[in-house]
Amino acid sequence: MSFLIFDADDTLWENNIYFERAFDDFCDFLNHSTLTPPEVRDVLNEIELVNAKIHGYGAVNFGKNLQQAYHHLAERHVAPDDLQHIMSLAVRILEQPIELIEGVGETLAALSSRHDLTLFTKGHPEEQRMKVDRSGLARYFAHTAIVKEKDAPAYAKLADERRFEHAQTWMIGNSPKSDINPALEAGLNAVLVPHAHTWVLEHQDLKPVNGRFLQVDKFSDLIRHF
């Protein structure tokens, strides 16, 4: 038996596509005279890099980041109604249906019958719990943990608390920054399941370590390895 730890957003279900759509709507509303959407995105990225360390993640915090970017970039008077509209673009993300990534349900059902499965996600606790509940996947996991940041100490703590044997423990996710590199740094193994719309701030070069590393093309390929 292996101990399999799964990321949630953009590993089990679609997530970042909704943030991208909200950003596109923000750019339309901002209607900047000179900056292109990628240039606006660069400004937002800088804001998110700072604020994520303080406030964490999630749709509401994303809305606050958009509001801050609007204050910085708007070429017109910033009215309260403008800020309220911008927040509504972010809050609308929470109303989107949970769209499971292809193969997730049947793959988790098969894996849970022979391995110990843990769901390990970062973000706003209430938002993440809501998504887990709405996904219908909770029944496959022996344990669910929601943390502010998924770094090497967080993985080490999870493995220690759950008494996982490091050599038999695998972290499975789409993010090199939050799923793969810190798990390997903590002495665990890792499987990268690439996603075409992984958040740009989750991109990172893979770091060579002693742990075992796999990359699969799609989620259902996990059956062949576990």
N, C-alpha and C positions, 0 to 999 in steps of 0.2 A: 504493500500500500504506500502511496505517495501522499504528501500534504500539498494540496494545490491551492494557491492564493490567487484570487481573481480581482483585477481592477473592474470598475463598473462602467463609468462614462466612456463611450467610444470603444469599449471592449465588449460589453454585453448589450448595450443599446446606444442608439444615436444620441449625440449630445451637442457637439460643437457646431453642427450644421445650423442649429437654431440660434446660437450666438452669432454666427456669421450672417445669418439673415437679419438679425436685429442690428448688427453693425451696418449692413447695407442700407437699412431704413434710416439709421442715424446719419449716414453720409448724405442721403437724399434730403433729410431735414436740415442738416447743417448747410448744404448747398454752398460750399466754400468756393470763392471766385478763382483761386489759384491752386490750392492743394488738391492732388489726386487722392482717391480712396487709399491707395497704398501709403501715401504720405500721412494721411490722417491716421491710418493704422499704426504707423511708427510712433506717433504721439501717444496714442492710446496704449501701445505696448509699454512705453516708458512709465506711464501712470500705473498700469497693472503690475509691473515688476515691483514697484515700491509698495503699492497698497496691498498686494497679496500677502506680503510678509506681516502686515499689520492686521488686516481685516479678514484675510482668507479669500475663499472663492464663492461661487454661487451666483445666481441670477440677480439678486438684489444688490450685491456688491458690484457686479458688472454694471448695473444701472448707475450706481454712484460714480463709477469710473467714467462712464459715458458723460454724466453730468459735469464732471471735472474737466473732461476733454472739451466739452462744449463751452464752458467758461473760458477756457484757454484759447479756443479757436474761433468762436462766433464773431462774425463781422457785423453784428447788430446787437441791440440792447437785449440782455438776457432777462427774459420775463419769467415769473413763476410758472406760468402755463407752459412755457417751453420746457422747463425742467421736469414738470409733471409728465409731459408727453414723452420725454426721453426715458424717464423711469418706466413708463408704461410699455415701451418697446422691450425692456429687459424683463419685466414681470410677466409679459406675455409668453416668455420662454417656459415658465412653469405650467402653463396651460396646454402645452403641446402633448400629444399622445406619446406614450412610451413605445418606441419602435425598436423592437429587438433586432439585433444584427443577425443576418442569415445563419442558420445552423445552431444558434445559441441554445435554444430550449432543449432540443434533442441531444445535443452534445453534453450539456450539464446533467441531464437525466441519466445518461450512460455513465459519465464519470463519477457521479455521486453514488452510484451503486457499488463502486469498488475503491474509492479514494475519499479522504477527508478534505472537504471543500470549505474554504473561508473566503468571504467577500471583504475586500479591504479597499476603502475608498476615502478620498479626501473631499472637503467641501463643507458647505453649511449643513449642520447635522439634520435640521428639519427638512431641508430640501432633499438631501440624499435619502433619508428614511422614506420620504414620500415616493421617490422614484423607485426605491426597492420594493415598497408595498405594491405600487401600481404595475410593476414589471411582472409580478407573479412568479418570480424566481427564488424568493426567500426560502422556499421549502427544500431547495437543493443544498443549502449551506448550513453547516454545523455551527458556524459563528459568523457574525458580521461586525466589523469595526469601522468607525468613521473617525478620521483624524484630521487635524488642521493641515498637516504637511506629511507627505510620504517620503521621508529621507531615511538614510541608513539606520540611525538610532530607532526610528519608528518600526522598521522591519525587524531589527534585533529584539526590540521589546515584544512585538507580536509573537515572534518565534519562541521567545523565552516563556511568555505567559501561556501559550498554547502547547508548550513542551514539544515543539516540532524538532525532529532530527534534521539538521541543516542539509545534510547530503541527500535527504529524501524530500526536500521542500523546494517547490517551484513557484515563482511569481509569474503570473500570466497577464500581459497587458499590452497596450498600444503605445505607451509613452516611454521613450528612452530615458527622459529626465526623472519621471516619478515612479515608473514601474520596473525598469530594467537595471539601470546603473546603481541605484541605491540598494536594490535587493542583492545584486552581485557583491556590492561593497560590504554588505552585512553578512556575507558568507553563504547566501542562498543561491539557488539556480534560477534561471529566468527564461521565459519564452516570449518573444516579441510577436504580436499579432498586428501587423501594420494596418493603419486606417488612413484613408485618403485625406481625411479632414481633421487630423490631429492638430490641436491648438498649436500655433507657432511657438509659443513660449514653453511647450513641452518637447520641442525638438532639441536634440543633443547628440553629439557623437558618442558612440558606444565605447566604453572604457574597458580595456583588457584587464581581466581579473582571473582568479583561480576557479571561480564557480563555473558550472556548465551552462552553456547558452544555446538556445535553439531559436530559429525563426521559421514561422509557418506562413503559408499564403493566406489561409482563411481559418476561422475559428474551428470549424468542424475537423480540420486536420489534426487537432489535438487528440482525437480518438486513436490515431495511428501511433502516437507516442506514449499515451497513458492508458 
